[in-house]
């Protein structure tokens, strides 16, 4: 029986299992690199995606969802790239890959993963909406990925706790209270370290590490967007208990972005539909 502390056990899994745990998808990560080359062709993109059949299937499913769907159904990856463009398909691949990672048959974490996916999807889609509404269209896809990945540390920790709860050599009893404490204390640092380890652009790693800090650089609009969506999810109780006392218009994040009250109200209305979409994708 292991007598190591839970933190030591998690760090051990970080060192040994972070390449194997289904938190990131290698193809989706390589696609992020490929799109940065500026010379990526549609064939290179589709050839890369088709290395992963499950991911290919998920991308087509998401491309035809109510949010991304166009006037006609997309039947092929090349059709999806043609319709959406390389950048958006790369983001779509990341979202489809993440979607698969949020599924679990284990009761200890299944409900939490659904809640976490709701929050990730709402933050990602809402972040892109804000970037576009505030004249930052060139940052829309980055905002989307910041929103999607900013709580990746929680996903990793839930996967690790799942495995530890099934390990006969581990004496730790994984209770709900313990899970809450681990997520609260460790998810920012683990998310930061994970994204550096996976060589994702540093802006995503910093977003994961700093989105709960008391203050932030108000000229960093991507950080402001991520933090604002995180607050909005807390206010509305998306994937967590609600705190309706939060006044978004009074936050430094909303003011840094120049968001008007009517835009914030519009965003709140949209969230209900986004939660329904997130749940539909999991079914």
C-alpha positions as CSV (number, residue, x, y, z in Angstrom):
1,X,0.0,0.0,0.0
2,X,1.3,3.5,-0.9
3,X,1.5,6.0,2.0
4,X,2.4,9.0,-0.2
5,X,0.4,12.1,0.1
6,X,-2.4,12.8,-2.4
7,X,-0.4,15.7,-3.9
8,X,2.7,13.4,-4.3
9,X,0.5,10.8,-6.0
10,X,-1.0,13.4,-8.4
11,X,2.5,14.8,-9.2
12,X,3.6,11.3,-9.9
13,X,0.8,10.7,-12.3
14,X,1.5,14.1,-13.9
15,X,5.1,13.0,-14.6
16,X,4.2,9.5,-15.8
17,X,0.6,9.6,-17.3
18,X,0.1,13.1,-18.7
19,X,0.9,11.9,-22.2
20,X,-1.5,9.0,-21.9
21,X,-4.5,10.4,-20.0
22,X,-7.2,11.4,-22.4
23,X,-7.0,15.1,-21.7
24,X,-5.4,16.2,-25.0
25,X,-5.5,14.6,-28.4
26,X,-2.2,14.5,-30.3
27,X,-3.9,15.1,-33.7
28,X,-5.7,18.2,-32.4
29,X,-2.5,19.5,-30.9
30,X,-0.5,18.9,-34.2
31,X,-3.3,20.7,-36.0
32,X,-2.7,23.8,-33.9
33,X,0.9,23.7,-34.9
34,X,0.1,23.1,-38.6
35,X,-2.2,26.1,-38.8
36,X,0.5,28.3,-37.5
37,X,2.7,27.5,-40.5
38,X,0.7,29.8,-42.7
39,X,1.3,27.5,-45.6
40,X,-0.9,24.7,-44.5
41,X,-3.0,23.3,-47.3
42,X,-6.5,21.8,-47.1
43,X,-5.0,18.3,-48.0
44,X,-2.5,18.5,-45.2
45,X,-5.2,19.4,-42.7
46,X,-7.6,16.7,-43.7
47,X,-4.8,14.1,-44.0
48,X,-3.8,14.9,-40.4
49,X,-7.3,14.8,-39.0
50,X,-8.1,11.5,-40.7
51,X,-5.3,9.8,-38.7
52,X,-7.9,9.7,-35.9
53,X,-11.2,8.1,-36.9
54,X,-13.0,9.0,-33.7
55,X,-11.9,12.6,-34.0
56,X,-12.9,12.7,-37.7
57,X,-16.4,11.5,-36.8
58,X,-16.7,14.0,-33.9
59,X,-15.6,16.9,-36.1
60,X,-18.2,16.1,-38.7
61,X,-20.9,15.8,-36.0
62,X,-19.9,19.1,-34.5
63,X,-19.6,20.8,-37.9
64,X,-23.2,19.9,-38.6
65,X,-24.5,20.9,-35.2
66,X,-27.0,23.7,-34.9
67,X,-24.2,26.2,-33.9
68,X,-21.8,25.5,-36.8
69,X,-24.2,24.1,-39.3
70,X,-24.7,25.9,-42.6
71,X,-27.4,25.7,-45.2
72,X,-26.5,22.1,-46.1
73,X,-25.0,19.1,-44.4
74,X,-21.2,18.7,-44.5
75,X,-20.3,15.1,-45.4
76,X,-16.5,15.3,-45.7
77,X,-13.6,16.8,-43.8
78,X,-12.6,18.8,-46.9
79,X,-16.1,20.2,-47.0
80,X,-15.8,21.3,-43.4
81,X,-12.4,22.9,-44.1
82,X,-13.8,24.6,-47.2
83,X,-16.8,25.9,-45.3
84,X,-15.2,26.9,-42.1
85,X,-11.5,27.6,-43.0
86,X,-8.4,26.0,-41.5
87,X,-8.3,28.1,-38.3
88,X,-11.9,27.3,-37.4
89,X,-11.5,23.6,-38.2
90,X,-8.4,23.5,-36.0
91,X,-10.5,24.9,-33.2
92,X,-13.3,22.5,-34.0
93,X,-10.8,19.6,-33.8
94,X,-9.7,20.8,-30.4
95,X,-13.3,21.1,-29.2
96,X,-14.2,17.7,-30.6
97,X,-11.1,16.1,-29.0
98,X,-12.0,17.8,-25.7
99,X,-15.6,16.6,-25.9
100,X,-14.4,13.0,-26.0
101,X,-12.2,13.6,-23.0
102,X,-15.1,14.8,-20.8
103,X,-17.0,11.5,-21.0
104,X,-16.7,8.9,-18.2
105,X,-18.7,5.9,-17.1
106,X,-17.4,6.2,-13.5
107,X,-20.0,7.6,-11.1
108,X,-17.4,9.4,-9.1
109,X,-16.6,11.9,-11.8
110,X,-19.2,11.4,-14.6
111,X,-21.5,14.2,-13.2
112,X,-18.6,16.5,-12.5
113,X,-17.3,16.0,-16.1
114,X,-20.7,16.9,-17.6
115,X,-20.7,20.1,-15.5
116,X,-17.1,20.9,-16.4
117,X,-17.9,20.4,-20.1
118,X,-20.9,22.7,-19.9
119,X,-18.7,25.4,-18.4
120,X,-15.9,24.9,-21.0
121,X,-18.2,25.0,-23.9
122,X,-20.1,28.1,-22.6
123,X,-16.8,29.9,-21.9
124,X,-15.3,29.0,-25.3
125,X,-18.4,30.0,-27.3
126,X,-19.2,33.0,-25.2
127,X,-15.5,34.2,-25.4
128,X,-15.6,34.1,-29.2
129,X,-18.9,36.0,-29.2
130,X,-17.4,38.8,-27.0
131,X,-14.2,39.0,-29.1
132,X,-16.3,39.5,-32.2
133,X,-18.8,41.9,-30.6
134,X,-16.0,44.1,-29.2
135,X,-14.2,44.5,-32.5
136,X,-11.5,41.9,-31.8
137,X,-12.4,39.4,-34.6
138,X,-8.7,38.6,-35.2
139,X,-8.6,37.3,-31.6
140,X,-11.8,35.3,-31.8
141,X,-10.3,31.9,-32.3
142,X,-7.7,32.5,-29.6
143,X,-10.4,33.6,-27.2
144,X,-12.4,30.5,-28.0
145,X,-9.4,28.2,-27.1
146,X,-8.7,30.2,-24.0
147,X,-12.3,29.6,-22.9
148,X,-12.2,26.0,-23.8
149,X,-8.9,25.2,-22.1
150,X,-8.7,27.5,-19.1
151,X,-9.9,24.8,-16.7
152,X,-8.0,22.0,-18.3
153,X,-6.3,21.4,-15.0
154,X,-9.7,20.3,-13.5
155,X,-10.2,17.8,-16.3
156,X,-6.8,16.3,-15.7
157,X,-7.2,16.1,-12.0
158,X,-10.6,14.4,-12.3
159,X,-9.1,11.8,-14.6
160,X,-6.3,11.2,-12.2
161,X,-8.6,10.9,-9.2
162,X,-10.7,8.5,-11.2
163,X,-7.7,6.2,-11.7
164,X,-6.5,6.6,-8.1
165,X,-9.9,5.6,-6.8
166,X,-9.6,2.3,-8.7
167,X,-6.0,1.6,-7.6
168,X,-5.9,-1.0,-4.9
169,X,-2.4,0.2,-3.9
170,X,-3.6,3.6,-3.0
171,X,-5.0,4.3,0.5
172,X,-6.6,7.6,-0.3
173,X,-10.4,7.7,-0.2
174,X,-11.7,10.0,-2.9
175,X,-14.7,11.8,-1.4
176,X,-16.6,14.7,-2.9
177,X,-15.1,17.1,-0.3
178,X,-11.6,15.9,-1.2
179,X,-12.3,16.4,-4.9
180,X,-13.5,20.0,-4.2
181,X,-10.3,20.7,-2.3
182,X,-8.0,19.2,-4.9
183,X,-9.6,21.1,-7.8
184,X,-9.6,24.4,-5.9
185,X,-6.0,24.2,-4.8
186,X,-4.3,22.5,-7.7
187,X,-6.2,23.1,-11.0
188,X,-4.6,26.4,-12.0
189,X,-1.0,25.2,-11.6
190,X,-1.6,21.8,-13.1
191,X,-3.4,23.4,-16.1
192,X,-0.4,25.7,-16.7
193,X,2.1,22.9,-16.4
194,X,0.1,20.7,-18.7
195,X,-0.1,23.2,-21.5
196,X,3.6,24.0,-21.3
197,X,4.4,20.3,-21.3
198,X,2.2,19.8,-24.4
199,X,3.9,22.9,-26.0
200,X,0.7,24.8,-26.6
201,X,1.1,28.6,-27.1
202,X,2.0,30.2,-23.8
203,X,-1.1,32.5,-23.8
204,X,-3.3,29.4,-23.1
205,X,-1.0,28.3,-20.3
206,X,-1.1,31.7,-18.7
207,X,-4.9,31.8,-19.0
208,X,-5.1,28.5,-17.2
209,X,-2.8,29.7,-14.4
210,X,-4.0,33.3,-13.9
211,X,-7.7,33.4,-14.5
212,X,-8.6,33.4,-10.8
213,X,-6.0,35.9,-9.6
214,X,-7.3,39.0,-7.7
215,X,-6.1,41.4,-10.4
216,X,-5.0,41.2,-14.0
217,X,-3.4,43.4,-16.7
218,X,-6.4,45.2,-18.1
219,X,-4.8,45.6,-21.5
220,X,-4.7,41.8,-21.9
221,X,-8.1,41.5,-23.5
222,X,-7.9,37.7,-24.0
223,X,-7.4,37.3,-20.2
224,X,-10.3,39.8,-19.6
225,X,-12.6,37.8,-21.8
226,X,-11.7,34.4,-20.1
227,X,-12.2,35.9,-16.7
228,X,-15.5,37.6,-17.6
229,X,-16.9,34.3,-18.9
230,X,-15.7,32.5,-15.8
231,X,-17.6,35.1,-13.7
232,X,-20.7,34.8,-15.9
233,X,-20.7,31.0,-15.5
234,X,-20.5,31.5,-11.7
235,X,-23.2,34.1,-11.7
236,X,-25.6,31.8,-13.7
237,X,-24.5,28.6,-12.0
238,X,-23.2,27.0,-15.2
239,X,-21.5,23.8,-14.0
240,X,-21.4,25.0,-10.4
241,X,-23.5,26.6,-7.7
242,X,-24.9,30.1,-8.8
243,X,-23.8,33.4,-7.3
244,X,-26.5,35.8,-8.6
245,X,-25.1,38.7,-6.7
246,X,-22.3,39.2,-9.2
247,X,-22.9,42.5,-11.2
248,X,-21.0,41.9,-14.4
249,X,-21.2,45.5,-15.6
250,X,-19.3,46.6,-12.5
251,X,-16.4,44.2,-13.0
252,X,-13.0,45.3,-14.2
253,X,-13.2,42.7,-16.9
254,X,-16.4,44.1,-18.5
255,X,-15.0,47.7,-18.2
256,X,-11.6,46.7,-19.7
257,X,-13.5,45.3,-22.7
258,X,-15.8,48.3,-23.1
259,X,-18.9,46.0,-22.9
260,X,-22.2,47.8,-22.5
261,X,-25.0,46.5,-20.2
262,X,-27.2,45.6,-23.2
263,X,-24.4,43.4,-24.6
264,X,-24.0,41.7,-21.3
265,X,-27.7,41.1,-21.0
266,X,-27.7,39.6,-24.6
267,X,-24.8,37.3,-23.6
268,X,-26.7,36.1,-20.5
269,X,-29.7,35.2,-22.6
270,X,-27.5,33.3,-25.1
271,X,-26.0,31.2,-22.3
272,X,-29.1,29.1,-21.8
273,X,-29.0,28.0,-25.4
274,X,-25.3,27.2,-25.1
275,X,-25.8,25.0,-22.1
276,X,-28.5,23.0,-24.0
277,X,-26.0,22.7,-27.0
278,X,-23.3,21.5,-24.7
279,X,-25.5,18.8,-23.2
280,X,-26.7,17.7,-26.7
281,X,-23.1,17.2,-27.8
282,X,-22.5,14.8,-25.0
283,X,-25.5,12.6,-25.8
